[in-house]
Amino acid sequence: MRLFSVKTVVCVLSIAGLVFAEGILTVKTEPEGIEVWLGDKFIGQSPVIEKKIKAGRYTLKLVDPTQHTSTSEVLLIQDGEPTVVERTIASKFGCLKVVSSPEGADVYIATELGKTPVSNEFMNPGRYRIEIRAPNSWYQTAVSEVTIPKGETVFIDKKLGMGPFFTKKNIVSLALMAGTAGGFIWGLIENGHYEKYKRDGHQASEVDGAKLGRTLGIVVGSSCLIGLEIVALF
């Protein structure tokens, strides 16, 4: 003889707390990838979609692993009811984006930030002096003073102006380039004379003169080339 029906057993177990009611929890955040905790239990990274949770009252904690910040709130999960949490996690940093024309310019604050186009989403709020240094000497450096607020993006778009062509550096570079080419050409010509004079039995003075000219041409060309490399460093 059956003393208890199935329904009676379920009711008794429910009252005893052995059969648990469940709700459905969805957590969406902006940005995504935020850690979602219920009490001390980690349930995943956002978005958490339609996760079954035992009905009850919880402390919901959202942890941003990038900024090392968190927010908490009390959450009630009800039996058979969907609970949707949508939150925007405010950034404690600012964002700086820099583009330039031409691209490939070096961006400096205190140190080099990178080459344009460049973006940094983790700038401490504050005032900065931004230098955009042209990729070559034909363009001028651009300087901007900007204030980066917390949680906001500052966008810098600079068209770099052409610098004066006949700067001292450019004039020296052109002179050294001419000296390099002229020296090596002179050396090649004198080397041809040296080989010809030696082969045809010319006087020793002519042979020695051509040999000296060859040596001087190489020395002049090499010296100008080294000077050109030094100028390029500055």
DOPAVEX-562634 format. One record per atom (N, C-alpha, C): residue in one letter; x, y, z. Coordinates in steps of 0.001 Angstrom, whole numbers, padded with zeros to 6 digits, always signed. Each point is the difference from the previous one (the first is absolute). Example, Ala and Ser with C-alpha at 12.3 -4.5 7.8 and 13.67 -1.06 7.14 Angstrom:
A+013190-005690+007800
A-000890+001190+000000
A+000900+001200+000000
S-000350+001050-000720
S+000820+001190+000060
S-000770+001090+000730
END
This chain:
M+000853-001194+000000
M-000853+001194+000000
M+000893+001251+000000
R-000279+000904-000932
R+000788+001224-000093
R-000501+000977+001031
L+000916+000449+000889
L-000386+000897+001064
L-000011+001447-000475
F+000940+000336-000989
F+000108+001383-000469
F-000029+000030-001513
S-000687+000952-000550
S+000002+000195-001445
S+001258+000766-000392
V+000337-000029-001299
V+001164+000734-000509
V-000154+001486+000263
K-001183+000522-000175
K-000256+001414+000210
K+000278+000392+001434
T-000408-000901+000920
T+000220+000275+001415
T+001488+000035+000319
V+000759-000947-000590
V+001442-000052+000233
V+000672+001276-000492
V-000377+000469-001208
V+000576+001212-000549
V-000287+001195+000886
C-001234+000063+000501
C-000363+001114+000872
C+000818-000011+001271
V+000167-001202+000551
V+000773-000117+001232
V+001452+000398-000234
L+000563-000475-001152
L+001386+000320-000298
L+000185+001490-000262
S-000991+000595-000639
S+000077+001435-000266
S+000010+000782+001288
I-000877-000397+000904
I-000060+000686+001290
I+001308-000185+000765
A+000597-001170-000155
A+001249-000284+000705
A+001207+000666-000650
G-000232+000609-001173
G+001097+000696-000673
G+000859-000899-000845
L-000500-001237-000315
L+000791-000929-000784
L-000326+000061-001482
V-001062+000611-000358
V-000334+000250-001396
V+000036+001509-000182
F+000879+000479-000911
F+000256+001425-000093
F-000649+000591-001235
A-000555+001178+000172
A-000541+000746-001128
A+001144+000707-000713
E-000161+000212-001303
E+001033+000638-000806
E-000554+001158-000799
G+000853+000991-000204
G-000301+001089-000910
G+001035+000010-001112
I-000146+000933-000941
I+000916+000092-001140
I+000658+001379+000022
L+001328+000022-000044
L+000754+001247+000094
L+000761+000273-001292
T-000141+001228-000490
T+000781+000482-001148
T+000717+001285+000423
V+001312+000058-000253
V+000790+001182+000344
V+000747+000464-001251
K-000257+001257-000390
K+000691+000596-001147
K+000697+001268+000463
T+001220+000197-000473
T+000755+001201+000394
T+000645+000645-001219
E+000292+001260+000152
E+000771+000750-000996
E+001190+000626+000732
P+001226-000428-000243
P+000390-000988-001010
P-000286-001431+000454
E+000116-000942-000915
E-000143-001409+000348
E+001273-000499+000682
G-000055-001238+000487
G+001176-000583+000645
G+000130+000319+001470
I-001073+000556+000597
I+000014+000306+001432
I-000307-001266+000795
E+000740-000228+001081
E-000241-001176+000838
E-001296+000180+000796
V-000813-001052+000009
V-001290+000033+000699
V+000057-000972+001181
W-000261+000542+001198
W+000025-000789+001226
W-001348+000116+000708
L-000477-001130+000512
L-001156-000015+000907
L+000524-000421+001361
G+000073+000966+000913
G+000646-000292+001273
G+001462-000306-000256
D+000455-001178+000448
D+001387-000405-000207
D+000155-000955-001174
K-001071-000157-000801
K+000034-000961-001096
K+000138+000724-001342
F+001018-000362-000750
F+000214+000545-001338
F-000868-000759-000994
I-000825+000717-000750
I-000908-000694-000927
I+000333+000267-001465
G+001067+000759-000263
G+000410+000200-001390
G+000314+001451-000303
Q+000431+000236-001248
Q+000255+001357-000476
Q-001157+000462-000880
S-000329+001273+000124
S-001106+000530-000779
S+000299-000076-001508
P-001049-000280-000798
P-001391-000182+000431
P-000277-001409+000539
V-000742-000052+001110
V-000510-001258+000550
V-001463-000097-000440
I-000330-001019-000745
I-001321-000086-000629
I-000817-001150+000594
E-001155+000350+000587
E-001020-000961+000463
E+000603-001142+000808
K+000706+000376+001037
K+000593-000996+000889
K-000972-000316+001126
K-000231-001284+000254
K-000912-000405+001065
K+000660+000203+001359
I-000704+000715+000872
I+000522+000338+001322
I-001063-000337+001039
K+000411-000571+001089
K-000918-000279+001104
K-000647+001299+000472
A-001303-000032+000153
A-000730+001189+000427
A+000502+000468+001362
G+000061+001299+000156
G+000450+000548+001269
G+000583+001389-000176
R+000546+000538+001060
R+000590+001338-000005
R+001521-000134-000016
Y+000638+000751-000901
Y+001448-000104-000191
Y+000631+001392-000047
T+001309+000008+000220
T+000797+001178-000300
T+000662-000222-001349
L-000404+000802-000991
L+000583-000094-001339
L+001215+000926-000068
K+001139-000557-000367
K+001230+000796-000106
K+000533-000096-001418
L+000257+001174-000598
L+000572+000080-001340
L+001425+000518+000128
V+000940-000810-000460
V+001425+000319+000158
V+000626+000227-001373
D+000606+001168-000172
D+000724+000312-001234
D+001454-000437+000174
P+000429-001083-000668
P+001360-000507+000204
P+001080+000908-000590
T-000380+000876-000918
T+000975+000896-000626
T+000285+001203+000878
Q-001070+000610+000509
Q+000165+001202+000819
Q+000161-000303+001486
H-000249-001282+000376
H+000065-000415+001404
H-001003+000795+000845
T-001212+000124-000520
T-001075+000671+000718
T-001193-000949+000092
S-000918+000286+000938
S-001175-000849+000153
S-001186+000818+000502
T-001192-000497-000291
T-001236+000580+000517
T-000858-001122+000556
S-000794+000304+001018
S-000853-001019+000636
S-001418+000523+000154
E-000952-000927-000023
E-001398+000341+000230
E-000738-001241+000475
V-001117+000214+000670
V-000825-001120+000472
V-000934-000422-001127
L-000096-001306-000210
L-000792-000543-001104
L-000939-001076+000529
L-001259+000061-000423
L-001001-000987+000413
L-000349-000886-001184
I+000286-001292+000132
I-000361-000984-001021
I-001301-000671+000440
Q-001040+000106-000821
Q-001313-000543+000341
Q-000268-001284-000776
D-000772-000860+000603
D-000323-001301-000566
D-000682+000159-001362
G+000622-000616-001027
G-000593-000012-001324
G+000003+001328-000725
E+000629+001017+000557
E-000010+001331-000597
E+001375+000335-000607
P-000017+000594-001212
P+001273+000453-000562
P+000447+001314+000636
T+001273+000094+000326
T+000584+001220+000537
T+001097+000464-000952
V-000138+001225-000498
V+000969+000530-000963
V+000697+001215+000613
V+001321-000051+000014
V+000814+001105+000517
V+000846+000535-001151
E-000132+001290-000277
E+000804+000658-001028
E+000712+001190+000628
R+001319+000010-000064
R+000775+001044+000643
R+001125+000491-000925
T+000271+001292+000088
T+001164+000588-000664
T+001062+000273+001059
I+001181-000560-000200
I+001085+000153+000953
I+000811+001231-000395
A-000074+001021+000819
A+000718+001244-000301
A+001508-000209+000113
S+000728+000569-000940
S+001454-000119+000016
S+000604+001082+000886
K+001026-000369+000757
K+000709+000991+000809
K+001130+000641-000801
F+000176-000477-001261
F+001017+000553-000884
F-000656+000837-001089
G+000820+000741-000721
G-000423+000670-001204
G+000632-000685-001198
C-000433+000380-001192
C+000520-000620-001220
C+000562+001091-000914
L+001151-000258-000585
L+000623+000925-000941
L+000190-000705-001335
K-000501+000649-001062
K+000188-000519-001352
K+000646+001086-000845
V+001070-000385-000715
V+000744+000971-000798
V+000180-000543-001413
V-000376+000808-000975
V+000266-000315-001404
V+000714+001197-000620
S+000731-000256-001071
S+000724+001087-000654
S+000073-000250-001494
S+000248+001073-000712
S+000257-000086-001436
S+001317+000717-000264
P+001048-000740-000439
P-000001-001424-000324
P-000005-000884+001252
E-000354-001286-000203
E+000016-000949+001109
E+001443-000386+000341
G+000134-000723+001111
G+001317-000484+000405
G+000800+000985+000808
A-000652+001105+000450
A+000704+000973+000841
A+000144-000546+001418
D+001087+000344+000664
D+000238-000433+001379
D-000738+000922+000957
V-000769-000611+000924
V-000768+000767+000982
V+000691-000122+001354
Y+000305+001149+000596
Y+000693+000027+001287
Y-000840+000759+001025
I-000009-000543+001230
I-000529+000751+001144
I+001215+000258+000893
A+000260-000901+000934
A+001276+000041+000705
A+000937-001006-000664
T-000597-001099-000474
T+000721-001003-000764
T-000753-000215-001305
E+000556-000831-000861
E-000652-000243-001282
E-001263-000826+000193
L-001117+000485-000543
L-001275-000703+000100
L-000183-000979-001145
G+000614+000286-001138
G-000123-000856-001174
G-000032+000838-001262
K-000278-000657-001128
K-000074+000681-001286
K-001456+000132-000436
T-000313+001135-000599
T-001378+000239-000440
T-000379-000962-001131
P-001282-000450-000013
P-001035+000287+001018
P+000234-000817+001266
V-000166+000650+001155
V+000263-000655+001270
V-001138+000288+000975
S-000273-000949+000888
S-001077+000158+000977
S+000439-000589+001332
N-000322+000718+001092
N+000286-000488+001350
N-001240+000211+000854
E-000606-001099+000448
E-001256+000062+000749
E+000210+000085+001506
F+001252+000082+000430
F+000271-000018+001440
F+000842+001202+000404
M-000449+001173-000419
M+000679+001240+000371
M-000552+000508+001325
N+000892+000296+000939
N-000447+000616+001243
N-000549+001397-000304
P-001160+000339+000564
P-000561+001327-000256
P+000991+001107+000374
G+000042+001031-000829
G+000916+001102+000272
G+000342+000758-001267
R+000942+000927+000121
R+000414+000843-001113
R+001325-000508-000547
Y+000100-000042-001336
Y+001178-000551-000653
Y+000468+000909-001137
R+001306-000057-000244
R+000595+000653-001170
R+000360-001101-000993
I-000662+000006-001144
I+000165-001041-001004
I+000876+000525-001130
E+001064-000733-000319
E+000848+000332-001144
E-000199-001055-001084
I-000256+000476-001216
I-000124-000896-001149
I+001171+000308-000917
R+000975-000885+000004
R+001242+000226-000731
R-000073-000688-001358
A+000242+000790-001035
A-000146-000477-001374
A+000923-001190-000291
P-000432-000883-000919
P+000818-001171-000317
P+001279+000330-000745
N+000120+001228-000534
N+001245+000417-000637
N+000155+001509+000151
S+001140+000504-000418
S+000333+001407+000246
S-000742+000976-000900
W-000799-000512-000934
W-000718+000899-000897
W-001212+000627+000690
Y-000411-000561+001153
Y-001191+000500+000687
Y+000376+000576+001360
Q-000839+000897+000473
Q+000230+000633+001287
Q-000691-000774+001124
T+000558+000085+001197
T-000599-000622+001176
T-001216+000814+000446
A-001084-000703+000350
A-001218+000650+000503
A-000100-000232+001496
V-000398+001033+000738
V-000130-000091+001455
V-001424+000387+000399
S-000608-000803+000885
S-001350+000289+000488
S-000030-000120+001515
E-000726+000907+000643
E-000263-000079+001440
E-001439-000492+000173
V-000183-001152+000666
V-001344-000569+000138
V-000263-000374+001453
T-001275+000026+000363
T-000447-000493+001297
T-000853-001244-000240
I+000375-001088+000642
I-000719-001262-000174
I-000861-000243+001234
P-001335+000091-000126
P-000888-000239+001143
P-000195-001504+000257
K-000424-000291+001188
K-000308-001379+000384
K-001170-000523-000818
G+000178-001190-000588
G-001077-000656-000719
G-000328+000584-001359
E+000843+000910-000504
E-000268+000624-001292
E+001168-000214-000966
T-000307+000191-001291
T+001001-000179-001050
T+000374+001351-000597
V+001300+000243-000102
V+000516+001206-000651
V+000615-000428-001326
F-000444+000642-001082
F+000435-000361-001353
F+000828+001139-000591
I+001211-000317-000458
I+000881+000987-000633
I+000244-000426-001445
D-000292+000903-000910
D+000218-000244-001430
D+000849+001145-000536
K+001261-000286-000336
K+000917+001041-000426
K+000491-000247-001422
K-000055+001072-000801
K+000641-000011-001308
K+001325+000726+000171
L+001078-000748-000138
L+001320+000558+000256
L+000421+000917-001146
G+000423+001204+000352
G+000418+000957-001014
G+001380-000295-000536
M+000203+000383-001254
M+001322-000171-000607
M+000970+001021+000588
G+001171-000450+000344
G+001016+000901+000507
G+000719+000691-001147
P+000765+001042+000279
P+000778+000667-001045
P+001029-000963-000587
F+000082-000016-001326
F+000875-000982-000653
F+001469+000291+000278
F+000380+001264-000110
F+001409+000328+000138
F+000342+000316+001453
T-000154-001007+000859
T+000476+000135+001365
T+001507-000284+000012
K+000631+000364+001110
K+001437-000255+000113
K+000295-001487-000134
K-000856-000799+000608
K+000224-001447-000051
K-000125-000511-001427
N-001009+000484-000723
N-000188-000459-001377
N+001150+000444-000893
I+000482+001239+000204
I+001113+000492-000807
I+001259-000828+000247
V+000269-000274+001277
V+001164-000831+000335
V-000151-001400-000573
S-001213-000549+000097
S-000238-001347-000537
S+000229-000042-001504
L-000516+000996-000712
L+000197+000046-001451
L+001478+000127-000349
A+000730+000845+000757
A+001424+000169-000264
A+000773-001293+000231
L-000359-000700+001076
L+000675-001264+000294
L-000347-001075-001025
M-001245+000007-000456
M-000386-000960-001045
M+000798+000261-001275
A+000122+001291-000360
A+000781+000346-001184
A+001463-000384+000182
G+000535+000247+001217
G+001387-000362+000276
G+000224-001500-000064
T-000976-000757+000502
T+000120-001466-000045
T+000045-000491-001441
A-000976+000475-000798
A-000050-000433-001399
A+001240+000468-000762
G+000363+001288+000202
G+001154+000537-000718
G+001299-000693+000362
G+000174-000295+001308
G+001232-000654+000439
G+000171-001380-000599
F-001080-000788+000010
F+000108-001358-000530
F+000152+000011-001532
I-000689+000950-000656
I+000164+000096-001453
I+001436+000388-000348
W+000540+000970+000729
W+001402+000405-000194
W+000931-001204+000196
G-000252-000758+001068
G+000834-001169+000253
G-000082-001021-001120
L-001201-000213-000557
L-000144-000953-001096
L+000720+000473-001257
I-000125+001307-000287
I+000683+000541-001188
I+001508-000128+000140
E+000520+000399+001165
E+001447-000076+000224
E+000487-001440+000019
N-000838-000914+000458
N+000384-001410-000025
N+000136-000484-001437
G-000936+000486-000871
G+000131-000346-001416
G+001269+000554-000611
H+000341+001264+000361
H+001244+000577-000478
H+001209-000791+000498
Y-000058-000373+001268
Y+001115-000744+000600
Y+000225-001319-000732
E-001067-000723-000245
E+000145-001283-000693
E+000525+000209-001424
K-000481+001050-000681
K+000415+000272-001380
K+001465+000427-000048
Y+000386+000938+000893
Y+001377+000479+000007
Y+000978-001130+000335
K-000401-000824+000909
K+000864-001109+000406
K+000141-001009-001130
R-001098-000243-000702
R+000021-000978-001094
R+000786+000523-001212
D-000141+001313-000263
D+000640+000570-001193
D+001418+000480+000254
G+000470-000151+001224
G+001376+000358+000300
G+000241+001489+000075
H-000958+000766+000517
H+000183+001433+000158
H+001053+000283+001068
Q+000373+001273+000051
Q+000993+000397+000984
Q-000486-000290+001422
A+000955-000208+000888
A-000336-000346+001386
A-000794+001101+000675
S+000306+001250-000367
S-000719+001115+000622
S-001484-000019-000355
E-000319-000395-001248
E-001405-000080-000420
E-000710-001156+000706
V+000709-001132+000098
V-000571-001163+000693
V-000255+000332+001459
D+000984+000626+000650
D-000141+000349+001414
D-001094+001054+000197
G-000100+000952-000941
G-001032+001026+000104
G-001397-000598-000082
A-000183-000947-000938
A-001300-000661-000129
A-000316-000837+001245
K+001019-000649+000527
K-000179-000811+001211
K-000401+000878+001180
L+000662+001167+000106
L-000334+000941+001071
L-001422+000533-000169
G-000365+000336-001242
G-001349+000484-000264
G-001052-001036+000369
R+000293-001278-000307
R-000916-001074+000375
R-000184-000073+001512
T+001100+000104+000715
T-000054-000072+001465
T-000770+001183+000580
L+000280+001198-000516
L-000697+001194+000499
L-001500-000074-000285
G-000352-000490-001180
G-001420-000124-000343
G-000732-000924+000975
I+000620-001133+000319
I-000611-000953+000938
I-000116+000624+001388
V+001069+000704+000426
V-000007+000626+001326
V-001087+001070+000084
V-000088+000855-001025
V-001021+001059+000002
V-001404-000603+000001
G-000240-000982-000877
G-001323-000630-000068
G-000383-000676+001305
S+000944-000716+000609
S-000279-000697+001254
S-000260+000988+001132
S+000784+001074+000059
S-000177+001004+001058
S-001365+000667-000107
C-000400+000352-001228
C-001316+000627-000192
C-001126-000963+000354
L+000184-001272-000312
L-001024-000990+000329
L-000160-000137+001505
I+001106-000037+000729
I-000063-000079+001458
I-000665+001254+000570
G+000371+001166-000551
G-000630+001243+000447
G-001496+000004-000252
L-000433-000552-001123
L-001428-000073-000319
L-000749-000862+000998
E+000614-001089+000416
E-000623-000881+000985
E-000097+000688+001363
I+001010+000773+000341
I-000023+000736+001281
I-001099+001049-000003
V-000123+000756-001093
V-001034+001020-000107
V-001389-000618+000103
A-000172-001184-000592
A-001303-000670+000011
A-000444-000381+001407
L+000932-000129+000934
L-000327-000377+001374
L-000570+001160+000786
F+000131+001215-000467
F-000388+001183+000767
F-001114+000762-000720
END
